[in-house]
């Protein structure tokens, strides 16, 4: 992560914008943010650039944004670099993340900031499906995003309708719980998992979503696969009893089913002829019990490390 000269001014809101060759969208995005927040809030725009080869950086600087450069690559790394800069070099109440492609409505930033400043929530996320404009997202992407959100809601118990929304706001003093996460798109899911682990009050609000300006950098299949894999890994790490317990119960159920067939044969004939089935049944039941035991031990370790509230000074 790169941090440049120190900034000690206080701002109500810090807006972090990750960019990579977004010269078509960065100016309209910054202008819209300025119009939306107006004189109601004091704010600073921090653009985290992933070594753009176009005029993104020049445009952002000319419009008064603070620009820092990534040392690594990826959407998640850009946001973490921006959060770290805000956390260590600025004094702010609210930190916001938004994309530079014109897909989000900057007016929603004010709504999110009001919720956090008023103390109604600590983390606010948008729901793009509540007001998604025509052609803003392909049919495939809509299905994929809803699927990922449903899986995250069921497996990780993240109670939001749109887990992949890129417009979010949180109390600036929460930034440190989002460090050391994924460098790429799965970071969005890991942020929500962190809020759940640390009992952060989260609220979802309806937000607008428009067709992006410029070419997309996303690969729906590749990024979707990474996010799904991250959800499974996070379930293993944050809800180990459910993860290992489910696998163990399936093994025991299959083993019991196979064992029942062997038992019925023995009761009717007095012999056991299906030796391989008998061995498989016993192995499945034993392995299932061991897997559940692993889940219990992992759950105890997890609770010791994470099942706590974070307290902050006033």
N, C-alpha and C positions, 0 to 999 in steps of 0.2 A: 504494500500500500504506500502511496506517495502523499506526503503532507508538506506543503510549502510554507511560506512565511506565516507567522502567527497572526490571528485575527482575534481581537478581544471585545469587539462590539457586541451588544446584545440584540438578538432578533427574536420576535415571537415565533417565527417559522423559518426553518431551513428547508429548501426544496432541492432534493438530490435528483439529478437527471443523468442516467447513463446514456452515452452516445457512442455510435460507431458509424461514421459516414451518414450523418443526418442533416446535411446542409439544407435540404428541402423543408424539413420540419422544425428545426431548432428555433428559427426566428419567430414563426407563428406561435410556437409553444411558449416561448419566453414572453412575447407580447400579450398573449392570452392570460398568462399568470399575472402579469403586472396589472392588466385591466380587471381581473377577477378579484385580486386582493386589495388593489387600490390603496387608500389611506387607512383602511381599517386595521391592517396588520403591518408591523415592520417585518421585513423578510429579506432573505438572501438566497439567491439561486446558485447552487453548486453543480457544475457540469463535470462529470467524470468521463473522460474521453479514452476510448480504447485504441488510440493511435489512428485516428481517422486520416484518410488520404485526401479528403475534400476540404471544404472551407468551414466545416463545423466549428472548429476551435476559434477561428478568426471571427466568425459571426457571433458566437457566444460571448467572447471577450468584448467585442464592440458594443454589445447590448448590456454590459455591466455585470455579467455573470462571472463568478469565480471558477476558473478551470483548473482541474488537476488531472494528471495522467495516470493511467493504470500501468503497473509493472507487469501484471499478468493479463490473461484474457478471460472473457466470460461475463455474462450478465450479473451473476451472483457476486463475482469479485468486484465489479464496478460499484455495485450498491454497498458492499462492505467497505470499500475504500472511501466512498462518500460519507457513510455513517461515521467511520473512524475520524475523518477530517472534521466533521461537525462536532463530534464528541470531544475531540482534543483541542480544536483550534477556534471554536465558536461557543458562544453562550446563547442557547435557544431553549424554548419551551417545547416546541413541536418539531419533529422531523418528518418530512413528507417525501415519498418516492413517486415519480411519475415518468412516463416514457416521453421521448422527444419526437414521436411520429404523429402527433395530432390525434391519437385515438381516444384520449381522455379529455374530459371537460374540466378545465382549471377552476371553474366556479365551485366544483365539488370540494376543492381543497379547503375553502373557507368553511364549508359545512363540517368537514372532518376536524379542522382546527378548533372550531367552536365547541364541539363535543368533548375534545380532550382538555381544553382550557377550562371548561366548566366543571370538569371532574366526573363526567358521566361515563367515561371509558378511558382506558389507557392505550388502546390500539384500535384503529378504525380501518376497515377494509371496504372497498366498493363491490357492488354486485353488478357486473356488466349486463347480465341477462335481464335486468329490470328495465333497461331502456337502451337496447342495442339497435342501432340504426341499420337500415337495409345495406347489405353488402359489406358491413363492417367486419364480418367473419364468414368464412366459407362454411358450407354445411358440414364438411368433415371436421373442421376445427370446432364447430359448435358441439357436435357429438362428442368429440374427444375431450373438450374442456368440461362438459357436463359429466362425462364418465369419470374423469380424474377427480372431480370435485365430490362425486358420490362415493367413490372408493375412499378418498381421504376422510370423508365424513363418517363412513361406517367403520373403517379400520383404525383410524387415528382419533376418532371422536372429535374432529374439528368441526364445530357447528357453524359453518358458513356455506352459502350456496354457490360461491364462486371462488374456489381456493387458488385459482391462478390469476386473479385480477392483479394488475401491476400498479394500481393506484391505492396507496396505503399511507396512513399517518400514525405516528406513535409518539409517546412522551420521549423526549430526547435522552432522558437519563436511563432509558431501557436499551440503548444502543448496544451495550456490551454483551447482551444475551444473544445477539445475532452474529457475532464474530465466529470465525473458524467454521463456517458452513460451506456448502457446495459453491463452486465457482461458476456454475452454469445455471440453467433454468430451474432445476430442483430447489434452488435457494428459496423460491417463493413458498414452497411447501414446508421447508425447514423453518422458516420464520414463524409460520402458524403453529408448528409443532412446539417451538420454543415458548410461545405464548401460553400454550396449554400446559406444558411442563412446569412453568413457573407461575401458574395461576394468574396470568395477566387478564384484566377485564377487557374483553373484545366486543366490538359492535360492528355490524355490517349495515351499510346504507346503500340505497339504490343510486347508481351512477350511470351517466351516459357513456356510450362507446361508439366511436365513429370509424370509418374506413381510414386506414393508415395513409400517411403521406410518404412516398418513396417506396423502395423495395424492401420486402421483409427479409429479416436475417434468420427466421425460424425454419426449422425442419420438423414439421408436425410429427412424423413417424419417429425420428431419432429422439427429439426432445420429449415426446410423449412417453417413449420407452424408458428414458432416463428418469422421468418424473415418477412413473409407475414403480420402477425399481427402487427409487428413493422412498416411496410410500411404504413398500414392503419392508425395507431396511429400517425405517423409522418405527414401524409397528414392532419389529423385533426388538429395537432398542428402548422404546418408550412404553410398550405394552407387552412385555415378554410373556406374561402368564397367558394372555389371550392368544398370542402367536404360537408359542410352543404347546400350550394346552390344546388348541384346536388340532394341531398336527398329531399330538399324542392320542387324542380321542378318536381321530380317524383311524389311526393304526390299531388301536384296541378294538374298535368296531369291526374292522375288516378281519382282524385276527379271531375275534369271537365268532363271526359269521362262518369262517372256515372251520373253526374248532367245533361249532355246533354240528356241522355236517359229519365230522369224524366221530363225535360223541353219539350221534344217532345211529351211525353204522355199528359202533361198538355195542350199543344197547340192543340192537336187533340181531347181530350175528355173533357177538362175543369176541370179535377179532378186529384188529386195526390194519387195514390193507393200504391205506393212503398215507404212507410214512412221510413223503415229502410235504404233503399238505399239513400233516400234524406238526412237523418241524417249523414250517412257515408260520403256522398259527401261533405257536409258542413264542417264536422270535418277534412277531409283530406285537403281541401283547406285552412282552418284556420291554421291547424298545419303546412302545407307547408309554408305559409307566415311567421309564427313565426320561423320556422327553418331557412329560408333565413335571417330573421332579426338577428338571433343568429349568423349566419355566418358573417354578416356585422359588428356586434359589435366585434366579435372575431378577425376579420381581422384588425380592427382599433387598437385593443390592441396589436396584433402581430406586426404590422408595427411600433408602438411606441417603442416596446421593441427591435426589431431585424432588422428593415430595415435601416441598417447603415453600413458604411465601417469601417474596423479596420485600424488604422494607427499605424505604428511602427517606432521607431527611427532607424536611419541609423546605 
